[in-house]
Amino acid sequence: MVAKKKSKQLQNELMGSAHRVWLAGLGAMAMAEQESNKLFKALVERGETVEVRGKETVEKAKGTVTGMKTVAESYWETFERTLDDQVTAVIHRVGVPTKGEIEELTKKVEQLTASIEKLRAKPAPAKKAPAAKKPTS
């Protein structure tokens, strides 16, 4: 009977231990779920913060690039003007007329041509009879 009692007691202790292990597992699962939710929320918040900072960084970079582009365009325009001026000076030194000068001369030639055409289109003035010769004495 003592052996039976000890066996029953041992069985109860084992059942109690197994039940506590089971409860510990359930507790661990509940705690893991709770902590994972907290962790998930924390990760989302951190991600939102990083996203905002990233957008700010991108906007700053865009501003910097835009500024640099403006400066580069300004330098390029200055370079083009300087180059044009220098090429024009060389062309004048050599005696080659500029495009503007050629266009101006072309307009003058066109005007002169038009004037000549008008003159040609007018009927020739009637010829006067030759003046009578004076007798020479």
C-alpha positions as CSV (number, residue, x, y, z in Angstrom):
1,M,0.0,0.0,0.0
2,V,2.8,2.4,0.7
3,A,4.3,1.6,-2.7
4,K,0.9,2.3,-4.2
5,K,0.6,5.5,-2.3
6,K,4.1,6.6,-3.4
7,S,3.3,5.6,-7.0
8,K,0.1,7.6,-6.9
9,Q,1.9,10.6,-5.3
10,L,4.7,10.4,-7.9
11,Q,2.1,10.2,-10.6
12,N,0.3,13.3,-9.2
13,E,3.7,15.1,-9.0
14,L,4.5,14.2,-12.6
15,M,1.0,15.3,-13.7
16,G,1.4,18.6,-11.8
17,S,4.9,19.1,-13.3
18,A,3.6,18.3,-16.8
19,H,0.7,20.7,-16.3
20,R,3.0,23.5,-15.1
21,V,5.2,22.8,-18.2
22,W,2.1,23.1,-20.3
23,L,1.1,26.3,-18.6
24,A,4.6,27.7,-19.0
25,G,4.5,26.9,-22.8
26,L,1.1,28.7,-23.0
27,G,2.5,31.6,-21.1
28,A,5.5,31.8,-23.3
29,M,3.3,31.7,-26.4
30,A,1.1,34.5,-25.0
31,M,4.1,36.5,-24.0
32,A,5.7,36.0,-27.4
33,E,2.5,37.1,-29.2
34,Q,2.3,40.2,-27.0
35,E,6.0,41.1,-27.4
36,S,5.8,40.4,-31.1
37,N,2.9,42.9,-31.4
38,K,4.9,45.4,-29.5
39,L,8.0,44.7,-31.6
40,F,5.9,45.0,-34.8
41,K,4.5,48.4,-33.7
42,A,8.0,49.6,-32.8
43,L,9.3,48.5,-36.1
44,V,6.5,50.2,-38.0
45,E,7.2,53.5,-36.0
46,R,10.9,53.3,-36.7
47,G,10.2,52.6,-40.4
48,E,7.9,55.7,-40.6
49,T,10.6,57.8,-39.0
50,V,13.2,56.5,-41.5
51,E,10.8,57.1,-44.4
52,V,10.3,60.7,-43.3
53,R,14.0,61.3,-42.9
54,G,14.6,59.6,-46.3
55,K,12.1,61.9,-48.0
56,E,13.7,64.9,-46.4
57,T,17.1,63.8,-47.5
58,V,15.8,63.2,-51.1
59,E,14.2,66.7,-51.1
60,K,17.4,68.3,-49.9
61,A,19.4,66.4,-52.5
62,K,16.9,67.5,-55.2
63,G,17.4,71.1,-54.1
64,T,21.1,70.8,-54.2
65,V,21.0,69.2,-57.7
66,T,18.7,71.9,-58.9
67,G,21.0,74.6,-57.6
68,M,24.0,73.0,-59.2
69,K,22.1,72.6,-62.5
70,T,21.3,76.3,-62.4
71,V,24.9,77.2,-61.7
72,A,26.1,74.9,-64.5
73,E,23.6,76.3,-67.0
74,S,24.8,79.8,-66.1
75,Y,28.4,78.9,-66.6
76,W,27.6,77.2,-69.9
77,E,25.7,80.3,-71.2
78,T,28.7,82.5,-70.2
79,F,31.0,80.1,-72.0
80,E,28.9,80.1,-75.1
81,R,28.7,83.9,-75.2
82,T,32.4,84.2,-74.7
83,L,33.1,81.7,-77.4
84,D,30.7,83.5,-79.8
85,D,32.4,86.8,-79.1
86,Q,35.8,85.4,-79.7
87,V,34.8,83.6,-82.9
88,T,33.1,86.8,-84.1
89,A,36.3,88.9,-83.4
90,V,38.4,86.4,-85.3
91,I,36.0,86.4,-88.2
92,H,36.1,90.3,-88.3
93,R,39.9,90.3,-88.2
94,V,40.1,87.9,-91.1
95,G,37.5,90.0,-93.0
96,V,34.7,87.5,-93.3
97,P,31.3,89.2,-93.0
98,T,28.9,88.0,-90.3
99,K,25.6,86.4,-90.9
100,G,23.9,89.7,-89.9
101,E,26.0,91.7,-92.3
102,I,25.2,89.2,-95.1
103,E,21.5,89.4,-94.3
104,E,21.7,93.2,-94.3
105,L,23.4,93.3,-97.7
106,T,20.9,90.8,-99.1
107,K,18.0,93.1,-98.1
108,K,19.7,96.0,-99.7
109,V,20.3,94.0,-102.9
110,E,16.6,93.0,-102.9
111,Q,15.5,96.6,-102.4
112,L,17.8,97.8,-105.3
113,T,16.5,95.0,-107.5
114,A,12.9,96.0,-106.8
115,S,13.7,99.6,-107.6
116,I,15.3,98.6,-110.9
117,E,12.3,96.5,-111.8
118,K,10.0,99.5,-111.1
119,L,12.1,101.7,-113.3
120,R,12.1,99.1,-116.1
121,A,8.3,98.8,-115.8
122,K,7.7,102.5,-116.4
123,P,7.2,103.4,-120.0
124,A,10.0,105.4,-121.5
125,P,9.3,109.1,-121.7
126,A,8.2,110.3,-125.1
127,K,11.1,111.5,-127.1
128,K,11.0,115.2,-127.8
129,A,11.5,116.3,-131.3
130,P,15.0,117.5,-131.8
131,A,15.3,121.2,-131.4
132,A,15.4,123.2,-134.6
133,K,18.9,124.0,-135.6
134,K,19.7,127.6,-135.7
135,P,21.1,128.9,-138.9
136,T,24.7,129.6,-138.6
137,S,25.6,132.8,-140.0
